[in-house]
Amino acid sequence: MKIEGIYTAIVTPFQDSGSGIEEKIFRNLIERQVEAKVAGIVVAGSTGEGQTLSREEWKEAIKIALTYRNQIQIIGACGSSGTEYTRDRYRELSDLGVHAALISTPSYNKPPQRGIIKHYEKIAASASLPIIVYNIPGRTAVNIAPSTMLELWKLSQVEALKESSGNLEQSLQFIREAPQGKIVLSGDDPLHLAMFAHGARGVVSVVSNVLPQALVSLWNYWSSGQTQKAMQLQNELNGFYPQLFIESNPIPVKWCVGEIIGKKLPLRLPLVELDPAYHAKVKAGLDHLLKLGLS
């Protein structure tokens, strides 16, 4: 499996009743990503409200996505605060046939660095499925130190790191120190181009739910040496990022996707609908990019 390019952390469309996945809309959203030629999608991650999914819903979302596995890579998210629970989900993802698992550091527990190492070691020992380590201290309350990542790279299953610390200095250190054949992916949309410039080989994006073709173009411009076009496109996108993160992800992105497809996408508590006070501002930013043909 080659991990490279644009991966969309796809939202999960719930039924209007609040329980269950709206399969038809989910398929439409996935097919929109396929049409844009993204490298893959991450299912049931934080953008997909994975922490709120029941085991049955999580498995259903993965199975729906897997019907597209011959067109795009399917990455299943299975991070949790418990090592054994995460290990069991990881093994299940392996059995289901996803291309890789995205596994965040344990949330809430705040383990020391040696605990993070043991967490991933125990998980990796249970299957051979490729692992993308997910560093997002803003949600998990624990950061992976560069020295810890050097230990995690030694696990054969660990093939990539999604770096979402927001700390560019640390992110660049991860890239510099990654062993040959190991991949660092940008996990913060505003930092994509900066990360590309220093060796990141792709992104896991929230924004590509809304503008998949724009993110694919950004990667294609950069990887083909069209740096000026890449910079111009990143500058256009940068004007929209504050609106897309004006409230906790995925509140604004679900609202924007709903505007594009003409169908409101419910959120699940404790997340709530986008504050009406922000509607006009977010809509103006979205409309501006759509008028530019950035969809």
PEDA-V553888 format. One record per residue. RES is the residue in one small letter. PHI is phi in radians with two decimals (999 if undefined). PSI is psi in whole degrees, -180 to 180 (* if undefined). Layout:
[[RES;PHI;PSI] [RES;PHI;PSI]]
This chain:
[[m;999;129] [k;-1.76;116] [i;-1.62;111] [e;-2.97;141] [g;1.82;-149] [i;-1.76;123] [y;-2.05;127] [t;-1.67;124] [a;-1.37;88] [i;-1.30;142] [v;-1.28;157] [t;-1.85;117] [p;-1.45;119] [f;-1.60;157] [q;-1.17;155] [d;-1.02;-27] [s;-1.22;-15] [g;1.71;-15] [s;-2.10;143] [g;1.54;155] [i;-1.68;137] [e;-1.45;94] [e;-1.07;-43] [k;-1.06;-45] [i;-1.18;-40] [f;-1.03;-44] [r;-1.10;-41] [n;-1.07;-40] [l;-1.17;-41] [i;-1.13;-44] [e;-1.12;-30] [r;-1.13;-38] [q;-1.23;-40] [v;-1.06;-44] [e;-1.09;-35] [a;-1.34;-8] [k;1.18;41] [v;-1.19;160] [a;-1.27;-35] [g;-3.04;178] [i;-2.24;148] [v;-1.78;122] [v;-1.81;134] [a;1.19;30] [g;-1.45;-164] [s;-1.14;-37] [t;-1.17;-28] [g;-1.57;13] [e;0.94;39] [g;-1.03;-31] [q;-1.19;-18] [t;-1.72;-5] [l;-1.38;138] [s;-1.21;165] [r;-1.02;-40] [e;-1.14;-42] [e;-1.17;-42] [w;-1.02;-47] [k;-1.17;-38] [e;-1.10;-44] [a;-1.06;-43] [i;-1.09;-45] [k;-1.14;-39] [i;-1.08;-48] [a;-1.08;-35] [l;-1.17;-17] [t;-1.19;-10] [y;-1.91;14] [r;-1.16;-19] [n;-1.50;-5] [q;-1.89;-36] [i;-2.50;162] [q;-1.31;139] [i;-1.93;117] [i;-1.88;123] [g;-1.69;131] [a;-1.59;137] [c;-2.56;23] [g;-1.26;145] [s;-2.71;180] [s;-1.41;-15] [g;-1.90;132] [t;-1.14;-47] [e;-1.17;-39] [y;-1.08;-44] [t;-1.13;-42] [r;-1.04;-43] [d;-1.14;-41] [r;-1.16;-39] [y;-1.06;-45] [r;-1.12;-37] [e;-1.17;-40] [l;-1.06;-40] [s;-1.07;-44] [d;-1.16;-34] [l;-1.25;-29] [g;1.79;25] [v;-1.22;166] [h;-1.38;-31] [a;-2.87;166] [a;-2.02;134] [l;-1.69;118] [i;-2.17;111] [s;-1.36;161] [t;-1.11;153] [p;-1.08;130] [s;-1.51;155] [y;1.28;-40] [n;-1.18;-29] [k;0.94;58] [p;-1.20;153] [p;-1.21;171] [q;-1.04;-37] [r;-1.19;-28] [g;-1.23;-36] [i;-1.09;-43] [i;-1.07;-48] [k;-1.13;-35] [h;-0.99;-53] [y;-1.26;-32] [e;-1.09;-45] [k;-1.16;-40] [i;-1.13;-49] [a;-1.11;-29] [a;-1.21;-12] [s;-1.65;-12] [a;-2.86;172] [s;-1.87;6] [l;-1.06;133] [p;-0.98;142] [i;-2.03;134] [i;-1.86;111] [v;-1.24;139] [y;-2.08;114] [n;-1.82;106] [i;-2.47;75] [p;-1.05;-24] [g;-1.11;-24] [r;-1.86;-31] [t;-1.73;-15] [a;1.25;16] [v;-2.50;136] [n;-1.86;140] [i;-1.42;120] [a;-1.29;148] [p;-0.94;-37] [s;-1.16;-33] [t;-1.21;-41] [m;-1.10;-33] [l;-1.07;-34] [e;-1.28;-40] [l;-1.16;-32] [w;-1.07;-23] [k;-1.22;-18] [l;-1.33;125] [s;-1.09;-29] [q;-1.28;-25] [v;-1.36;106] [e;-1.87;-19] [a;-2.68;163] [l;-2.23;126] [k;-1.64;111] [e;-1.76;111] [s;-2.23;36] [s;-1.36;-22] [g;1.36;-1] [n;-1.70;99] [l;-1.10;-38] [e;-1.04;-46] [q;-1.13;-42] [s;-1.03;-42] [l;-1.20;-31] [q;-1.16;-41] [f;-0.99;-44] [i;-1.14;-46] [r;-1.06;-38] [e;-1.65;-3] [a;-1.14;129] [p;-1.09;160] [q;-1.00;134] [g;1.59;-12] [k;-1.66;146] [i;-2.08;138] [v;-1.93;130] [l;-1.94;139] [s;-1.26;134] [g;-2.01;7] [d;-2.11;110] [d;-0.90;-43] [p;-1.13;-17] [l;-1.78;5] [h;-0.94;-54] [l;-1.15;-39] [a;-1.07;-40] [m;-1.19;-41] [f;-1.00;-43] [a;-1.08;-22] [h;-1.88;5] [g;2.07;0] [a;-1.09;144] [r;-1.88;21] [g;2.72;-169] [v;-2.51;156] [v;-1.96;113] [s;-1.97;143] [v;-1.47;-44] [v;-1.06;-29] [s;-1.21;-10] [n;-1.06;-38] [v;-1.58;-44] [l;-2.24;64] [p;-1.08;-41] [q;-1.15;-35] [a;-1.11;-42] [l;-1.21;-38] [v;-1.10;-41] [s;-1.11;-39] [l;-1.01;-47] [w;-1.15;-44] [n;-1.12;-42] [y;-1.04;-48] [w;-1.14;-48] [s;-1.23;-19] [s;-1.71;7] [g;1.49;9] [q;-1.58;68] [t;-1.17;-35] [q;-1.13;-43] [k;-1.12;-38] [a;-1.10;-43] [m;-1.15;-41] [q;-1.10;-42] [l;-1.18;-43] [q;-1.06;-39] [n;-1.11;-39] [e;-1.10;-45] [l;-1.17;-35] [n;-1.03;-31] [g;-1.21;-20] [f;-1.69;-25] [y;-0.99;-42] [p;-1.04;-35] [q;-1.22;-37] [l;-1.30;-13] [f;-2.15;29] [i;-1.21;-26] [e;-2.29;174] [s;-0.99;134] [n;-1.13;136] [p;-1.79;29] [i;-1.01;-56] [p;-1.19;-37] [v;-1.18;-37] [k;-1.16;-37] [w;-1.11;-44] [c;-1.15;-44] [v;-1.08;-40] [g;-1.05;-39] [e;-1.11;-39] [i;-1.23;-42] [i;-1.60;-6] [g;1.28;28] [k;-2.56;121] [k;-1.08;134] [l;-1.86;108] [p;-1.12;151] [l;-1.84;169] [r;-2.03;133] [l;-0.95;141] [p;-1.50;4] [l;-1.35;148] [v;-2.28;169] [e;-1.09;155] [l;-0.99;132] [d;-0.99;126] [p;-0.94;-24] [a;-1.10;-20] [y;-1.75;-8] [h;-0.98;-50] [a;-1.10;-41] [k;-1.16;-45] [v;-1.16;-41] [k;-1.11;-39] [a;-1.10;-43] [g;-1.14;-41] [l;-1.13;-47] [d;-1.07;-37] [h;-1.06;-45] [l;-1.25;-37] [l;-1.14;-36] [k;-1.15;-29] [l;-1.38;-4] [g;1.46;17] [l;-1.62;82] [s;-2.22;*]]
